[in-house]
């Protein structure tokens, strides 16, 4: 029995319509390839830079439906490092981060929108809840997908991201020494994340 060409085309279109698209991929933060860097003004004379050395995180990346994309990050507040032990202990104290009472800093996305400006590549405008020093505030972060592909030797599949933004520490209840230490904190987060389940992207 011969199939009418129009019927064949209609059938093909129907199959495309019901075929599942590429599934979202879940990635875990690569512990050897991430940086969480901050800067703060000191007496309006210079900027002091520091790091957080310990974090865990994950990304659910759905490039076909960006609204399904998710970002999650948990930072160990006690891992702060400004290259000066005495200052680090002060930053961990109740005057600032109060790490004994608030041991983690967390971010959990609640919505993701793709920013389509071509000159910036793939950038997501990510709305989410940032909890620091016991205070939760909704913020919007620009997170750029820098690239993705097989890792060294093809042993895994990874994606890389970067985000740069600014926060005011006073909005999170840290108001000590505002006359000496700046309120605005510049933050850069850059990381690679490894796809769960093997080297090839999910389908």
C-alpha positions as CSV (number, residue, x, y, z in Angstrom):
1,X,0.0,0.0,0.0
2,X,1.4,3.4,-1.1
3,X,1.4,6.3,1.3
4,X,0.2,9.7,0.0
5,X,3.1,12.2,0.1
6,X,1.0,14.7,2.0
7,X,0.1,12.0,4.5
8,X,3.7,11.1,4.9
9,X,4.7,14.7,5.6
10,X,1.9,15.0,8.1
11,X,3.0,11.9,9.9
12,X,6.6,13.0,10.1
13,X,5.5,16.4,11.5
14,X,3.3,14.6,14.1
15,X,6.2,12.4,15.2
16,X,8.5,15.5,15.6
17,X,5.8,17.2,17.7
18,X,5.4,14.3,20.1
19,X,9.1,13.4,20.3
20,X,10.7,14.3,23.6
21,X,13.3,17.1,23.4
22,X,16.7,17.0,25.0
23,X,16.4,16.4,28.8
24,X,17.9,18.8,31.3
25,X,21.4,18.0,32.4
26,X,22.4,18.1,36.1
27,X,25.9,19.3,36.9
28,X,27.9,19.3,40.2
29,X,30.4,21.9,41.2
30,X,34.0,20.9,40.3
31,X,35.9,21.4,43.6
32,X,39.1,22.0,41.8
33,X,37.8,24.7,39.4
34,X,35.8,27.3,41.2
35,X,36.5,30.8,42.6
36,X,34.4,33.0,44.8
37,X,36.2,36.3,45.1
38,X,35.0,39.5,46.8
39,X,36.3,43.0,47.2
40,X,35.5,45.8,49.7
41,X,36.7,49.3,50.2
42,X,39.0,50.0,53.2
43,X,38.7,53.6,54.5
44,X,38.2,54.7,50.8
45,X,42.0,54.2,50.4
46,X,42.2,50.8,48.8
47,X,40.3,47.6,48.1
48,X,40.8,44.5,50.1
49,X,40.2,41.2,48.2
50,X,39.3,37.8,49.7
51,X,38.0,34.4,48.8
52,X,35.7,31.7,50.1
53,X,37.6,28.4,49.8
54,X,34.9,25.9,50.3
55,X,31.5,25.5,48.5
56,X,29.1,23.0,47.1
57,X,26.7,23.6,44.3
58,X,24.7,22.2,41.4
59,X,23.2,23.4,38.1
60,X,20.3,22.0,36.2
61,X,20.9,23.2,32.7
62,X,18.0,23.1,30.2
63,X,19.1,25.0,27.1
64,X,15.9,24.2,25.2
65,X,13.7,25.5,28.0
66,X,15.7,28.0,30.1
67,X,12.9,28.4,32.5
68,X,13.7,24.9,33.8
69,X,17.3,25.8,34.5
70,X,18.3,26.0,38.2
71,X,21.3,27.2,40.2
72,X,22.2,26.3,43.8
73,X,25.2,27.2,45.8
74,X,26.2,26.7,49.4
75,X,29.3,28.4,50.8
76,X,31.1,27.5,54.0
77,X,31.3,30.9,55.7
78,X,34.2,29.8,57.9
79,X,36.3,29.3,54.7
80,X,36.8,33.0,54.2
81,X,40.4,34.0,53.4
82,X,41.8,37.5,53.0
83,X,45.4,36.5,53.4
84,X,45.5,37.9,56.9
85,X,44.6,35.5,59.7
86,X,43.8,38.1,62.4
87,X,41.4,39.9,60.0
88,X,39.8,36.6,58.9
89,X,39.0,35.8,62.5
90,X,37.4,39.2,62.9
91,X,35.3,38.7,59.8
92,X,34.2,35.3,61.2
93,X,33.1,37.0,64.5
94,X,29.7,38.4,65.5
95,X,30.9,41.8,64.2
96,X,30.5,40.5,60.6
97,X,29.6,37.0,59.4
98,X,29.1,35.4,62.8
99,X,30.0,32.0,61.3
100,X,29.2,30.0,64.5
101,X,25.6,31.0,64.4
102,X,25.4,31.2,60.6
103,X,27.8,28.7,59.2
104,X,26.6,28.8,55.5
105,X,25.8,31.3,52.8
106,X,23.3,29.9,50.3
107,X,21.8,30.8,47.0
108,X,18.8,29.0,45.5
109,X,17.3,30.2,42.2
110,X,13.6,30.6,41.9
111,X,13.3,31.6,38.2
112,X,15.6,31.8,35.2
113,X,15.1,33.9,32.0
114,X,17.5,33.8,29.0
115,X,19.0,37.2,28.1
116,X,19.1,37.2,24.4
117,X,21.6,40.1,23.8
118,X,23.9,38.4,21.2
119,X,27.1,40.4,22.2
120,X,27.1,38.7,25.6
121,X,26.6,35.1,24.4
122,X,24.4,32.9,26.6
123,X,23.5,34.9,29.8
124,X,20.7,33.9,32.2
125,X,19.0,36.5,34.4
126,X,18.6,34.4,37.6
127,X,16.2,35.4,40.3
128,X,16.8,33.6,43.6
129,X,17.0,33.8,47.4
130,X,20.4,34.6,49.0
131,X,20.7,33.8,52.7
132,X,23.6,35.3,54.5
133,X,24.1,36.2,58.2
134,X,20.6,34.8,58.9
135,X,18.9,37.2,56.4
136,X,17.2,36.0,53.2
137,X,16.8,38.5,50.4
138,X,15.7,38.1,46.8
139,X,18.3,39.1,44.2
140,X,18.8,38.9,40.5
141,X,22.1,37.6,39.2
142,X,23.5,37.7,35.6
143,X,25.1,34.3,35.0
144,X,26.9,33.7,31.8
145,X,27.4,30.2,30.3
146,X,31.0,30.5,29.2
147,X,31.1,27.2,27.4
148,X,30.6,23.5,27.7
149,X,32.2,20.3,26.4
150,X,34.3,17.2,27.2
151,X,36.9,17.5,30.0
152,X,40.5,16.5,29.7
153,X,40.7,13.1,28.0
154,X,36.9,13.0,27.6
155,X,36.5,11.5,31.0
156,X,33.6,13.8,31.8
157,X,31.4,16.5,30.4
158,X,31.4,20.0,31.9
159,X,30.0,23.5,31.7
160,X,31.6,26.7,32.9
161,X,29.8,29.8,34.3
162,X,30.7,33.3,35.6
163,X,28.7,35.9,37.5
164,X,29.7,39.4,38.6
165,X,27.5,41.5,40.9
166,X,27.4,43.7,43.9
167,X,25.7,43.4,47.3
168,X,25.4,45.7,50.3
169,X,26.4,44.0,53.5
170,X,24.1,46.3,55.5
171,X,21.1,44.7,53.8
172,X,22.1,41.4,55.4
173,X,22.4,42.9,58.9
174,X,26.2,43.5,58.9
175,X,26.4,47.1,59.8
176,X,29.6,47.1,61.9
177,X,32.4,49.6,61.0
178,X,30.6,51.1,58.0
179,X,32.7,54.2,58.5
180,X,35.9,52.2,57.8
181,X,34.9,49.2,55.8
182,X,32.7,49.7,52.7
183,X,29.1,48.7,52.5
184,X,29.2,47.6,48.9
185,X,30.8,44.2,48.2
186,X,31.9,43.3,44.7
187,X,31.6,39.6,44.0
188,X,32.8,37.4,41.2
189,X,31.8,33.7,41.1
190,X,33.4,31.6,38.3
191,X,33.1,27.8,38.2
192,X,33.1,24.6,36.2
193,X,30.5,21.9,36.9
194,X,30.6,18.3,35.9
195,X,27.6,16.6,34.4
196,X,26.2,13.7,36.3
197,X,26.0,10.3,34.6
198,X,28.9,10.3,32.0
199,X,30.6,12.2,29.3
200,X,27.9,12.8,26.8
201,X,25.1,15.3,27.2
202,X,21.7,13.9,28.1
203,X,19.0,13.5,25.5
